[in-house]
Amino acid sequence: MVKHMTMKNNTKIIIIFLIFGTTFFTSCKEPAKPTATITVLDLANQPVGEAIVTVYSIEQNGYIDIENRILDTTNFTDDNGRVSFEFNNEAILNVRAEKIINSKLSYVGDGAIILTEDEDYKETIIIR
């Protein structure tokens, strides 16, 4: 009978440690930085490669990178019309996509992204 009670107590102790350990280690996980994936399409819903995508903030609303006081960042889409960005902070930012055809002709589209930790925000911009 005493041996049976000790087994029950040991089982209870193990369960308590498992619950504590799971709670402690999962709550200490640092959240992933916010990311955004922008897809640029033309009016025929075809991907636009080599489009210039700028993610920006107006100065009075804040910075993309607070420490370095950066207001914007730019990159080019791949052949599938996609480009990804990673940010340090949560924010709501403006997006502009532009495909320059020649010195007199370019197609432009605008949008916005909402950045939150542990999420990849997806935005599609149609250029006209």
SVG drawing of the C-alpha trace seen along z (x, -y; Angstrom):
<svg xmlns="http://www.w3.org/2000/svg" viewBox="-6 -65 27 67">
<polyline fill="none" stroke="black" stroke-width="0.4" points="0.0,0.0 2.8,-2.4 4.6,-1.6 1.3,-2.4 1.0,-5.8 4.6,-6.7 4.0,-5.9 1.0,-8.2 3.0,-11.0 5.9,-10.5 3.4,-10.7 1.9,-13.9 5.3,-15.5 6.3,-14.5 3.1,-16.0 3.6,-19.2 7.2,-19.5 6.0,-18.8 3.3,-21.5 5.7,-24.0 8.5,-23.2 6.2,-23.5 4.7,-26.8 8.1,-28.3 9.9,-27.3 7.1,-28.2 6.4,-31.6 10.1,-32.6 10.2,-32.2 11.1,-35.5 8.6,-36.5 9.7,-36.5 10.3,-39.8 7.4,-41.0 7.7,-40.3 5.8,-41.3 5.6,-39.6 4.4,-41.9 3.2,-40.6 3.0,-43.0 0.6,-42.2 -0.3,-44.0 -3.9,-44.7 -4.0,-41.2 -3.1,-39.7 0.3,-38.6 3.3,-38.9 5.6,-41.8 9.3,-41.1 11.9,-43.7 9.3,-46.2 10.7,-48.6 8.8,-48.2 9.2,-50.8 7.9,-50.4 7.8,-53.7 6.4,-55.8 5.7,-59.5 8.0,-61.1 5.3,-62.3 3.9,-58.8 7.2,-57.1 10.1,-55.3 10.6,-51.8 13.8,-51.5 13.5,-53.7 17.2,-53.3 18.6,-54.5 15.7,-56.9 15.0,-55.3 11.8,-56.2 11.9,-53.7 13.4,-50.7 13.3,-49.5 13.8,-46.2 13.0,-44.6 10.4,-41.8 11.6,-38.5 10.3,-36.8 7.1,-35.8 6.4,-39.4 7.2,-38.9 9.5,-40.6 9.9,-40.1 10.9,-42.5 11.8,-41.9 11.2,-44.6 12.3,-45.2 9.0,-46.6 5.3,-46.3 3.8,-49.1 1.4,-50.2 3.4,-51.2 2.7,-52.5 3.8,-50.5 4.5,-51.8 5.3,-49.5 6.6,-50.9 7.6,-49.3 9.6,-51.7 9.2,-50.9 11.2,-53.9 11.9,-57.5 8.4,-58.6 6.3,-55.6 6.0,-53.8 3.2,-51.8 2.5,-52.5 0.4,-51.0 0.0,-51.8 -1.1,-49.8 -0.4,-49.4 0.8,-46.7 0.1,-46.0 3.1,-44.4 2.7,-42.2 5.2,-40.0 5.2,-36.3 3.3,-37.0 4.1,-37.4 1.7,-40.1 0.8,-39.4 -0.2,-42.3 -1.0,-42.3 -0.5,-45.5 -1.9,-46.0 0.1,-48.5 -1.6,-50.7"/>
</svg>
